[in-house]
């Protein structure tokens, strides 16, 4: 029995010792947590219950040159209610007035809100949804409602805000205005002005401290922000909404008519390079057209005949030839290294001058002119192209600019066909905006300016940054050459390939282009055409330059040439600007006497003097406005029928004048 009691005692001591060791371990662990790992666990607990949330700054607005909104940030608010936060006295005092106010704003019965608010209080709902998708005006109103005006801590109001980007003018210029977003992998991405100028537009985000409540929901800890957001600056673009609207719809109409794949149009102010309109439309599977890609800026392709102006400038500037030089078109076909160069006109043009060859866009003439003068030194021709600046990107702030390609004689791919093919716009590659920049230099008397899409960065009325004109090349050629180039470009419209665009009411100058694309692939089965027109207006004193490019027009009507497809867009833009823009013509010789006016006034004055005799005057043949003024001075009332001059008067001339009577005048 004693042995058994002794064994029990050992067991008790053993258990006590184990418990003692566990107690020591617990004390050590608690001490470690408190003094060694305490900061980590306190930080972890705080992160899981209290966290700083980002308050996005309002992005700056994007404006057109005339002050119209192109893009703006609209705050969107969601209001929730922490039904536990208000004290009972404050809740009972304000719940009915709050329900009445919500009823007026949200157009639901007051009883509905009263019931919902009391239910949220009874259920201790700390995140009850009151309203979402509220405008800023609605948000300001609801923040001042009974109970809510006491704030988050005393009134239980929870405010959540997000910013929505809106384009007030709709889809027009959508691709140029652009966007900023995040890819699925979290990397930032964007296009257009929104992306290129994001460092100015985005501002600086703020922070607000929130505490975790039930069901993974968070509410602000205090009424004020930890860090207030700073709104972004405004960006003033060069876009003119009036011209943009014209360009967009003119391009859209032509794309739809020709069922084209895509197209672009750019209108640029000649002297400054400011882009007044840019439209890029691509066809969707349903046949509709949308702004998807900035073709004008990003799409580099063979320009075709619009490149011939480069040929002509270099030939004239290098004194190789004059516009009066005569060439044989050889029936419209000429061969180089076994490959044929053809004119679009069957049978050619016979023997014509270089100027006329340019006007009718003769491939055989332009190729002969270039090849004959540079075949022994092609580097001279190519180096001149490079000196103009056509081998370089324009370097706008936008990403994704198309890369120009000008073949170099030292390249391994240079062949005997390279030089003649370049002469009619093949084997080279430029974007529409690069082509327009060159033509604009001719219109601008040789000064090549960089295209500009943004003119100013502003904070309210304060200018943060101003973008001035940037000159790429101060003089692409001599003034003598410029005058000759302008003459032939005007003649292209008057009597050349664009003669159908000519109008006596407003002058234009430019060049048509029709280039084949994909002609090298699949044995030519995938070939399609690129129709273009580039030029400026008015021809005598250019104010705007413009390029129109249409890809893959429907060829079923065999009508895919630049003058037919792209030209009408150019003409429509020029016509609308000329006819709809306010006139700024100066009125000269305003004080000059005009005999007809003097005679009419003398007649009016003589008849007006008859009022002294109290006899009704004869106003037949007098203009209606003068007759009304005359009888008005006599104290008579006048009724007018028709417009023009007086044909008949109801009270005959010579009758006694009654100042209270009404005379009816019939005009025609």
Protein Blocks (a to p, Z undefined) as FASTA:
>chain_A
ZZmmmmmmmmmmmmmmmmmmmmmmmmmmmmmmmmmmmmmmmmmmmmmmgccddddddddd
dddfkopafbdcdddddddddfklpcfklmmmmmmmmmmmmmmmnopafklmmmmmmmmm
mnopabbcfbghiafklmmmmmmgghjlnojklnopacddddddddfkljnoklmnopad
ddfkopacdehjllmmmmmmnopaddddddddehhiacdfbfbdfbdcddddddddfbdf
klmmmmmmmmmmmmmmnopabdcdddddfklopafbdcdddddfkopacdfbcfklmmcc
debjmlmmmmmmmmmmnopacfkbccdeklopaceehiacddfbghijojadfklmmmno
paklmmmmmmmmmmmmmmlmmmmmmmnopmpcehiabehiacdddddfkbmkbcfklmmm
mmnopaiacdfklmmmmmmmmmnnopacdddfbfbdcehjacfbdcddddfblblbdfkl
mmmmmmmmmmmmmmmmklmmpcfkbccddddddddehklgghhmmgccdddddddddfkl
cfbdcddddehiafklopabfklmmmmmmmmmmmmmmmmpccfbdcehklbccfklmmmm
mmmmmmmmmmmnopacdfehiafklmmmmmmmnopacddededjdfbdfbdghiacdfkb
ccddddZZ
